Each structure stands twice: as structure tokens, then as C-alpha cells.
Amino acid sequence: MTIRNPLDPSRASVRAALFGGEKAVHVWDCGAKTAPFTAVLFCRLEPGGRVGKHRQDTDDEVVIVVGGEGVLYVDGAAHAAVRGSAVALPLGATLEIDNASADAWLEYVIVKARR
């Protein structure tokens, strides 16, 4: 059996200026879609990048930081984004993400679930 690297860069969806942000987010869909989960995504935000403010319109979401450092803004409140930190976003909450580093990627996993 051949095992493909699930994080092969050629498999990433590159989303420039996501939600009006800056630079790009590279997103890998990990394929976990068993109810109530609708998506599990591995994301890498470019150094100095930003994901613009957006509302959780369809799913509850958990963001788990696995590398780098930055700031996660949930409904405008700042939360440190360091390895091992996580935030929960209920339906209707807003999220913004800043990568605080000029030379390192901010890496995080998003788990989405429907009630």
C-alpha cells in the first residue's frame, strides 16, 4: 500500500487575502466528515499574514494552534495563539487570525461540527 503525505504542498488549497486579510493561507482538507463533523482542516498562515474577520454562519468551530505564534480574535477579544492553545467558536461568533511572526508560519487545525 502506498501512503500519500496528506500535507503534500501540492494538495493544499491556497487562499490569498482570505476574508479580506493579508497574504495567504494554505489549507489541507483532512477529509474527516462523519456527523456531527463537517470538516477537519490543517491550515498554515504565511509569516506576517492575517485572516480577516468572518462570522461562523454554518457550523460551530474549534481552532487548535499546532505551531507558530499569533493572535486569535473571537468576537473582538484577543487570545494568544501558541502551540497547544485553542478557541471555540459557536455559531454566529466572529474570528480573525494574525500571524505575529515575520518569518515563521502559524499552523492550526480547524474542526467544524454541525449541531
VMD Tcl script that builds the backbone (N, CA, C; Angstrom):
set m [mol new atoms 345]
animate dup $m
set s [atomselect $m all]
$s set {name element resname resid chain x y z} {
  {N N MET 1 A 0.847 -1.174 0.000}
  {CA C MET 1 A 0.000 0.000 0.000}
  {C C MET 1 A 0.897 1.243 0.000}
  {N N THR 2 A 0.588 2.173 -0.875}
  {CA C THR 2 A 1.320 3.438 -0.935}
  {C C THR 2 A 0.633 4.446 -0.033}
  {N N ILE 3 A 1.403 5.060 0.834}
  {CA C ILE 3 A 0.851 6.080 1.730}
  {C C ILE 3 A 1.234 7.445 1.186}
  {N N ARG 4 A 0.237 8.248 0.870}
  {CA C ARG 4 A 0.465 9.608 0.385}
  {C C ARG 4 A 0.543 10.556 1.553}
  {N N ASN 5 A 1.470 11.490 1.478}
  {CA C ASN 5 A 1.584 12.507 2.510}
  {C C ASN 5 A 0.344 13.392 2.468}
  {N N PRO 6 A -0.481 13.376 3.518}
  {CA C PRO 6 A -1.702 14.194 3.496}
  {C C PRO 6 A -1.405 15.691 3.461}
  {N N LEU 7 A -0.185 16.088 3.849}
  {CA C LEU 7 A 0.168 17.504 3.851}
  {C C LEU 7 A 1.135 17.855 2.716}
  {N N ASP 8 A 1.106 17.066 1.654}
  {CA C ASP 8 A 1.899 17.376 0.462}
  {C C ASP 8 A 1.495 18.779 -0.010}
  {N N PRO 9 A 2.459 19.680 -0.176}
  {CA C PRO 9 A 2.127 21.056 -0.588}
  {C C PRO 9 A 1.294 21.144 -1.863}
  {N N SER 10 A 1.439 20.169 -2.753}
  {CA C SER 10 A 0.655 20.207 -3.994}
  {C C SER 10 A -0.828 19.943 -3.761}
  {N N ARG 11 A -1.175 19.421 -2.589}
  {CA C ARG 11 A -2.585 19.128 -2.267}
  {C C ARG 11 A -3.279 20.274 -1.541}
  {N N ALA 12 A -2.539 21.340 -1.217}
  {CA C ALA 12 A -3.111 22.469 -0.469}
  {C C ALA 12 A -3.935 23.369 -1.386}
  {N N SER 13 A -4.975 23.908 -0.812}
  {CA C SER 13 A -5.732 24.976 -1.451}
  {C C SER 13 A -5.141 26.280 -0.907}
  {N N VAL 14 A -4.631 27.135 -1.791}
  {CA C VAL 14 A -4.016 28.383 -1.358}
  {C C VAL 14 A -5.049 29.492 -1.498}
  {N N ARG 15 A -5.355 30.128 -0.376}
  {CA C ARG 15 A -6.402 31.158 -0.337}
  {C C ARG 15 A -5.768 32.505 0.007}
  {N N ALA 16 A -5.586 33.332 -0.993}
  {CA C ALA 16 A -4.959 34.644 -0.812}
  {C C ALA 16 A -5.948 35.612 -0.188}
  {N N ALA 17 A -5.448 36.443 0.729}
  {CA C ALA 17 A -6.245 37.511 1.357}
  {C C ALA 17 A -7.614 36.995 1.818}
  {N N LEU 18 A -7.609 35.876 2.536}
  {CA C LEU 18 A -8.850 35.232 2.981}
  {C C LEU 18 A -9.679 36.171 3.842}
  {N N PHE 19 A -10.933 36.331 3.498}
  {CA C PHE 19 A -11.873 37.213 4.197}
  {C C PHE 19 A -11.326 38.638 4.306}
  {N N GLY 20 A -10.630 39.095 3.256}
  {CA C GLY 20 A -10.095 40.452 3.258}
  {C C GLY 20 A -8.813 40.607 4.052}
  {N N GLY 21 A -8.168 39.500 4.375}
  {CA C GLY 21 A -6.929 39.532 5.158}
  {C C GLY 21 A -5.725 39.879 4.307}
  {N N GLU 22 A -4.564 39.477 4.792}
  {CA C GLU 22 A -3.310 39.750 4.102}
  {C C GLU 22 A -2.529 38.454 3.917}
  {N N LYS 23 A -1.814 38.381 2.821}
  {CA C LYS 23 A -1.013 37.218 2.450}
  {C C LYS 23 A -1.921 36.015 2.227}
  {N N ALA 24 A -1.412 34.786 2.378}
  {CA C ALA 24 A -2.211 33.608 2.019}
  {C C ALA 24 A -2.240 32.579 3.134}
  {N N VAL 25 A -3.311 31.812 3.124}
  {CA C VAL 25 A -3.467 30.647 3.993}
  {C C VAL 25 A -3.443 29.416 3.092}
  {N N HIS 26 A -2.638 28.430 3.449}
  {CA C HIS 26 A -2.594 27.161 2.731}
  {C C HIS 26 A -3.444 26.186 3.542}
  {N N VAL 27 A -4.437 25.575 2.896}
  {CA C VAL 27 A -5.431 24.760 3.598}
  {C C VAL 27 A -5.459 23.354 3.007}
  {N N TRP 28 A -5.360 22.372 3.891}
  {CA C TRP 28 A -5.492 20.961 3.513}
  {C C TRP 28 A -6.773 20.428 4.141}
  {N N ASP 29 A -7.638 19.853 3.337}
  {CA C ASP 29 A -8.843 19.206 3.839}
  {C C ASP 29 A -8.459 17.792 4.250}
  {N N CYS 30 A -8.566 17.498 5.533}
  {CA C CYS 30 A -8.153 16.189 6.051}
  {C C CYS 30 A -9.201 15.109 5.813}
  {N N GLY 31 A -10.358 15.490 5.288}
  {CA C GLY 31 A -11.348 14.515 4.858}
  {C C GLY 31 A -12.222 13.908 5.936}
  {N N ALA 32 A -12.164 14.393 7.161}
  {CA C ALA 32 A -12.961 13.812 8.244}
  {C C ALA 32 A -14.355 14.432 8.242}
  {N N LYS 33 A -15.316 13.703 7.682}
  {CA C LYS 33 A -16.678 14.233 7.570}
  {C C LYS 33 A -17.693 13.207 8.058}
  {N N THR 34 A -17.625 12.881 9.321}
  {CA C THR 34 A -18.577 11.968 9.932}
  {C C THR 34 A -19.399 12.770 10.931}
  {N N ALA 35 A -20.726 12.730 10.807}
  {CA C ALA 35 A -21.608 13.528 11.661}
  {C C ALA 35 A -21.220 13.370 13.125}
  {N N PRO 36 A -21.172 14.468 13.859}
  {CA C PRO 36 A -21.607 15.821 13.512}
  {C C PRO 36 A -20.514 16.655 12.837}
  {N N PHE 37 A -19.343 16.060 12.538}
  {CA C PHE 37 A -18.228 16.831 11.989}
  {C C PHE 37 A -18.419 17.064 10.497}
  {N N THR 38 A -18.191 18.299 10.069}
  {CA C THR 38 A -18.350 18.639 8.662}
  {C C THR 38 A -17.008 18.896 7.983}
  {N N ALA 39 A -15.968 19.149 8.764}
  {CA C ALA 39 A -14.649 19.365 8.169}
  {C C ALA 39 A -13.575 19.343 9.246}
  {N N VAL 40 A -12.410 18.850 8.857}
  {CA C VAL 40 A -11.188 18.991 9.644}
  {C C VAL 40 A -10.150 19.525 8.663}
  {N N LEU 41 A -9.619 20.699 8.971}
  {CA C LEU 41 A -8.705 21.387 8.062}
  {C C LEU 41 A -7.390 21.691 8.761}
  {N N PHE 42 A -6.279 21.407 8.091}
  {CA C PHE 42 A -4.970 21.815 8.574}
  {C C PHE 42 A -4.616 23.076 7.802}
  {N N CYS 43 A -4.241 24.146 8.515}
  {CA C CYS 43 A -4.006 25.442 7.887}
  {C C CYS 43 A -2.640 25.993 8.261}
  {N N ARG 44 A -2.010 26.652 7.293}
  {CA C ARG 44 A -0.726 27.339 7.514}
  {C C ARG 44 A -0.882 28.763 6.998}
  {N N LEU 45 A -0.770 29.727 7.906}
  {CA C LEU 45 A -0.875 31.150 7.564}
  {C C LEU 45 A 0.531 31.695 7.375}
  {N N GLU 46 A 0.775 32.315 6.223}
  {CA C GLU 46 A 2.095 32.824 5.890}
  {C C GLU 46 A 2.609 33.800 6.954}
  {N N PRO 47 A 3.940 33.892 7.107}
  {CA C PRO 47 A 4.522 34.848 8.049}
  {C C PRO 47 A 3.976 36.260 7.805}
  {N N GLY 48 A 3.584 36.922 8.890}
  {CA C GLY 48 A 3.030 38.271 8.801}
  {C C GLY 48 A 1.632 38.334 8.210}
  {N N GLY 49 A 1.016 37.177 7.989}
  {CA C GLY 49 A -0.301 37.124 7.359}
  {C C GLY 49 A -1.445 37.348 8.338}
  {N N ARG 50 A -2.614 37.563 7.756}
  {CA C ARG 50 A -3.823 37.814 8.545}
  {C C ARG 50 A -5.021 37.215 7.822}
  {N N VAL 51 A -5.892 36.538 8.585}
  {CA C VAL 51 A -7.194 36.104 8.083}
  {C C VAL 51 A -8.191 37.140 8.578}
  {N N GLY 52 A -8.922 37.742 7.657}
  {CA C GLY 52 A -9.855 38.811 8.020}
  {C C GLY 52 A -11.043 38.316 8.839}
  {N N LYS 53 A -11.725 39.263 9.428}
  {CA C LYS 53 A -12.884 38.980 10.286}
  {C C LYS 53 A -13.992 38.313 9.465}
  {N N HIS 54 A -14.482 37.200 10.005}
  {CA C HIS 54 A -15.584 36.484 9.375}
  {C C HIS 54 A -16.455 35.815 10.428}
  {N N ARG 55 A -17.716 35.629 10.085}
  {CA C ARG 55 A -18.706 35.057 11.009}
  {C C ARG 55 A -18.892 33.571 10.726}
  {N N GLN 56 A -19.071 32.807 11.791}
  {CA C GLN 56 A -19.358 31.368 11.680}
  {C C GLN 56 A -20.850 31.226 11.355}
  {N N ASP 57 A -21.155 31.039 10.073}
  {CA C ASP 57 A -22.550 31.041 9.625}
  {C C ASP 57 A -23.198 29.664 9.535}
  {N N THR 58 A -22.388 28.601 9.412}
  {CA C THR 58 A -22.998 27.288 9.192}
  {C C THR 58 A -22.645 26.240 10.243}
  {N N ASP 59 A -21.473 26.378 10.869}
  {CA C ASP 59 A -21.008 25.337 11.794}
  {C C ASP 59 A -20.364 25.946 13.040}
  {N N ASP 60 A -20.439 25.218 14.144}
  {CA C ASP 60 A -19.587 25.534 15.288}
  {C C ASP 60 A -18.171 25.162 14.876}
  {N N GLU 61 A -17.181 25.785 15.532}
  {CA C GLU 61 A -15.807 25.553 15.106}
  {C C GLU 61 A -14.867 25.595 16.300}
  {N N VAL 62 A -13.833 24.772 16.263}
  {CA C VAL 62 A -12.745 24.819 17.229}
  {C C VAL 62 A -11.465 25.036 16.430}
  {N N VAL 63 A -10.631 25.989 16.887}
  {CA C VAL 63 A -9.336 26.252 16.260}
  {C C VAL 63 A -8.264 25.846 17.266}
  {N N ILE 64 A -7.371 24.946 16.863}
  {CA C ILE 64 A -6.302 24.448 17.728}
  {C C ILE 64 A -4.969 24.829 17.088}
  {N N VAL 65 A -4.154 25.583 17.800}
  {CA C VAL 65 A -2.863 26.021 17.273}
  {C C VAL 65 A -1.843 24.909 17.491}
  {N N VAL 66 A -1.126 24.550 16.404}
  {CA C VAL 66 A -0.143 23.468 16.495}
  {C C VAL 66 A 1.280 23.944 16.221}
  {N N GLY 67 A 1.451 25.200 15.794}
  {CA C GLY 67 A 2.793 25.719 15.562}
  {C C GLY 67 A 2.780 27.209 15.314}
  {N N GLY 68 A 3.878 27.858 15.651}
  {CA C GLY 68 A 3.996 29.299 15.461}
  {C C GLY 68 A 3.362 30.070 16.602}
  {N N GLU 69 A 3.188 31.371 16.362}
  {CA C GLU 69 A 2.506 32.189 17.368}
  {C C GLU 69 A 1.825 33.365 16.700}
  {N N GLY 70 A 0.759 33.784 17.333}
  {CA C GLY 70 A -0.029 34.879 16.796}
  {C C GLY 70 A -1.138 35.238 17.750}
  {N N VAL 71 A -2.226 35.761 17.186}
  {CA C VAL 71 A -3.379 36.168 17.978}
  {C C VAL 71 A -4.639 35.701 17.260}
  {N N LEU 72 A -5.552 35.095 18.018}
  {CA C LEU 72 A -6.881 34.736 17.526}
  {C C LEU 72 A -7.861 35.707 18.173}
  {N N TYR 73 A -8.679 36.358 17.371}
  {CA C TYR 73 A -9.684 37.282 17.890}
  {C C TYR 73 A -11.049 36.633 17.746}
  {N N VAL 74 A -11.702 36.385 18.875}
  {CA C VAL 74 A -13.037 35.802 18.878}
  {C C VAL 74 A -13.992 36.886 19.369}
  {N N ASP 75 A -14.908 37.275 18.495}
  {CA C ASP 75 A -15.826 38.386 18.799}
  {C C ASP 75 A -15.065 39.605 19.294}
  {N N GLY 76 A -13.888 39.845 18.716}
  {CA C GLY 76 A -13.071 41.008 19.045}
  {C C GLY 76 A -12.144 40.841 20.236}
  {N N ALA 77 A -12.317 39.787 21.027}
  {CA C ALA 77 A -11.451 39.549 22.195}
  {C C ALA 77 A -10.205 38.781 21.759}
  {N N ALA 78 A -9.031 39.270 22.151}
  {CA C ALA 78 A -7.759 38.663 21.755}
  {C C ALA 78 A -7.426 37.453 22.611}
  {N N HIS 79 A -6.951 36.391 21.949}
  {CA C HIS 79 A -6.496 35.168 22.613}
  {C C HIS 79 A -5.122 34.825 22.055}
  {N N ALA 80 A -4.168 34.525 22.918}
  {CA C ALA 80 A -2.830 34.137 22.463}
  {C C ALA 80 A -2.926 32.868 21.629}
  {N N ALA 81 A -2.238 32.882 20.499}
  {CA C ALA 81 A -2.205 31.719 19.616}
  {C C ALA 81 A -0.801 31.142 19.663}
  {N N VAL 82 A -0.603 30.179 20.557}
  {CA C VAL 82 A 0.669 29.487 20.690}
  {C C VAL 82 A 0.376 27.989 20.657}
  {N N ARG 83 A 1.399 27.202 20.388}
  {CA C ARG 83 A 1.214 25.756 20.283}
  {C C ARG 83 A 0.462 25.209 21.491}
  {N N GLY 84 A -0.635 24.518 21.214}
  {CA C GLY 84 A -1.443 23.916 22.268}
  {C C GLY 84 A -2.642 24.737 22.675}
  {N N SER 85 A -2.725 25.990 22.242}
  {CA C SER 85 A -3.892 26.798 22.614}
  {C C SER 85 A -5.048 26.508 21.661}
  {N N ALA 86 A -6.248 26.761 22.138}
  {CA C ALA 86 A -7.443 26.508 21.332}
  {C C ALA 86 A -8.531 27.502 21.689}
  {N N VAL 87 A -9.399 27.786 20.718}
  {CA C VAL 87 A -10.585 28.598 20.970}
  {C C VAL 87 A -11.780 27.888 20.352}
  {N N ALA 88 A -12.928 28.061 20.982}
  {CA C ALA 88 A -14.176 27.511 20.469}
  {C C ALA 88 A -15.021 28.663 19.946}
  {N N LEU 89 A -15.638 28.450 18.798}
  {CA C LEU 89 A -16.465 29.474 18.164}
  {C C LEU 89 A -17.853 28.912 17.920}
  {N N PRO 90 A -18.817 29.334 18.702}
  {CA C PRO 90 A -20.180 28.877 18.446}
  {C C PRO 90 A -20.731 29.552 17.191}
  {N N LEU 91 A -21.785 28.998 16.651}
  {CA C LEU 91 A -22.455 29.577 15.506}
  {C C LEU 91 A -22.738 31.051 15.776}
  {N N GLY 92 A -22.395 31.913 14.828}
  {CA C GLY 92 A -22.620 33.353 14.971}
  {C C GLY 92 A -21.418 34.125 15.471}
  {N N ALA 93 A -20.420 33.442 16.032}
  {CA C ALA 93 A -19.222 34.133 16.529}
  {C C ALA 93 A -18.375 34.609 15.349}
  {N N THR 94 A -17.532 35.615 15.604}
  {CA C THR 94 A -16.605 36.084 14.575}
  {C C THR 94 A -15.181 35.689 14.941}
  {N N LEU 95 A -14.364 35.517 13.909}
  {CA C LEU 95 A -12.968 35.118 14.082}
  {C C LEU 95 A -12.077 35.938 13.170}
  {N N GLU 96 A -10.924 36.359 13.703}
  {CA C GLU 96 A -9.831 36.941 12.929}
  {C C GLU 96 A -8.565 36.256 13.422}
  {N N ILE 97 A -7.586 36.090 12.539}
  {CA C ILE 97 A -6.336 35.430 12.914}
  {C C ILE 97 A -5.167 36.265 12.415}
  {N N ASP 98 A -4.215 36.551 13.308}
  {CA C ASP 98 A -2.983 37.261 12.952}
  {C C ASP 98 A -1.785 36.362 13.219}
  {N N ASN 99 A -0.869 36.285 12.256}
  {CA C ASN 99 A 0.411 35.618 12.474}
  {C C ASN 99 A 1.381 36.692 12.943}
  {N N ALA 100 A 1.865 36.588 14.170}
  {CA C ALA 100 A 2.730 37.611 14.774}
  {C C ALA 100 A 4.168 37.539 14.282}
  {N N SER 101 A 4.530 36.483 13.580}
  {CA C SER 101 A 5.918 36.288 13.171}
  {C C SER 101 A 6.166 36.809 11.754}
  {N N ALA 102 A 7.310 37.439 11.573}
  {CA C ALA 102 A 7.718 37.904 10.243}
  {C C ALA 102 A 8.397 36.800 9.442}
  {N N ASP 103 A 8.760 35.681 10.099}
  {CA C ASP 103 A 9.493 34.643 9.375}
  {C C ASP 103 A 9.034 33.213 9.629}
  {N N ALA 104 A 8.014 32.998 10.433}
  {CA C ALA 104 A 7.534 31.634 10.707}
  {C C ALA 104 A 6.040 31.531 10.389}
  {N N TRP 105 A 5.642 30.367 9.917}
  {CA C TRP 105 A 4.227 30.106 9.626}
  {C C TRP 105 A 3.443 29.919 10.930}
  {N N LEU 106 A 2.180 30.313 10.942}
  {CA C LEU 106 A 1.260 29.981 12.030}
  {C C LEU 106 A 0.454 28.784 11.541}
  {N N GLU 107 A 0.527 27.675 12.280}
  {CA C GLU 107 A -0.153 26.449 11.881}
  {C C GLU 107 A -1.266 26.121 12.863}
  {N N TYR 108 A -2.425 25.745 12.320}
  {CA C TYR 108 A -3.569 25.442 13.179}
  {C C TYR 108 A -4.491 24.449 12.485}
  {N N VAL 109 A -5.277 23.781 13.318}
  {CA C VAL 109 A -6.265 22.824 12.843}
  {C C VAL 109 A -7.640 23.390 13.159}
  {N N ILE 110 A -8.518 23.332 12.190}
  {CA C ILE 110 A -9.914 23.756 12.378}
  {C C ILE 110 A -10.789 22.506 12.325}
  {N N VAL 111 A -11.617 22.346 13.348}
  {CA C VAL 111 A -12.598 21.263 13.381}
  {C C VAL 111 A -13.969 21.907 13.375}
  {N N LYS 112 A -14.783 21.565 12.367}
  {CA C LYS 112 A -16.127 22.122 12.234}
  {C C LYS 112 A -17.152 21.040 12.533}
  {N N ALA 113 A -18.215 21.446 13.214}
  {CA C ALA 113 A -19.303 20.493 13.540}
  {C C ALA 113 A -20.646 21.193 13.465}
  {N N ARG 114 A -21.644 20.445 13.064}
  {CA C ARG 114 A -22.998 20.961 12.966}
  {C C ARG 114 A -23.819 20.402 14.120}
  {N N ARG 115 A -24.628 21.240 14.695}
  {CA C ARG 115 A -25.483 20.810 15.821}
  {C C ARG 115 A -26.625 19.957 15.368}
}
mol reanalyze $m
mol bondsrecalc $m
mol representation Tube
mol addrep $m
